[in-house]
Amino acid sequence: ASIRHPTLYDRFGFVRSPGVLLVGPPGCGKTLLAKAIANESGINFISVKGPELLNMYVGESERAVRQVFQRARDSNPCVIFFDEIDALCPRRTAHDTGSTARVVNQLLTEMDGVDQTTTTSKRVYVMAATNRMDILDPAILRPGRLDKHIYVGLPNAQGRFDILRTITKV
């Protein structure tokens, strides 16, 4: 609702969430749901699999994260969708000072830079998906980041039938 009708949020004083985390088992439609939201809202969609951004060379993964957000700002309004975000943003430990910590820090910095006070036409939205919420770094789940969590479960038999009927247009 905040994408298509942001003035309703403003009128009633609701705070828009800059990020939504879709949680559920593999194959339940989290990625399809994110694409459908962007499509129905009529805005651009950038999909990134978490592991695709990881690079063995120092600084390259952080640069890749910056580039994704810059591409979204250049394509606004836009949804950035991080699939398998648990690979990109695992829980940091006190002893973790390597590339994982740098990538998590860069992602947090970029998410903090998403300005939800801009006009709707200039906005960047962040969505992510995981089937392992328990291994995510808690900082990514704090207010102002991925603070809205939606469980996407597997459809029942009737739901599967409806999906097949829609896909095959029968």
C-alpha positions, 0 to 999 in steps of 0.5 A: 500500500505504501508504494501505490498509495503513499499519501494514505500513509502520510494522511494517517501518520503511518510510518512507511517501512523502507524494507520488507523481509519475506520469510518461508521455505524454498519454492514457496513463491517469495521471489514471484511475490516480490516481482508481482508487487513491483509489477503491480505497482508499476515500478522498476525491479532489480533482483539480486541473489545474495551469493552473486554479490560475493567476490573473493577479492578485497573490496569487490563485494562492497563495491557490488553492493554500492553499485546495486543501490546506485543502479536503483537510485538511477532507475527510481522508483525501484524495488531492490530484491535480495534473494537469499539475503542470509548468504549476504548478511549472516550474523556477525561474530565478535571475531569476524573482522573479514570480508563478511563484516565489511559486506554486512556493514556496506549493506547496512550503510546503503539501507540507511541511505534509502530516504523514505521522505522523498517523493514517491517517484524518486523512492527506492524500496528494499525487499529481501527473502530468506528461508533462514531468518535465524542466521541473519545479522540482527542489525538488518532486522532493526527498525528502518531496515528490513523491519517488516517480516511476512511469512510466505508458506507453501500453498495448499492443494487448492492454492496450487491448483489456482496457481497452475490455472493462472499460469496456464490460463486455462 
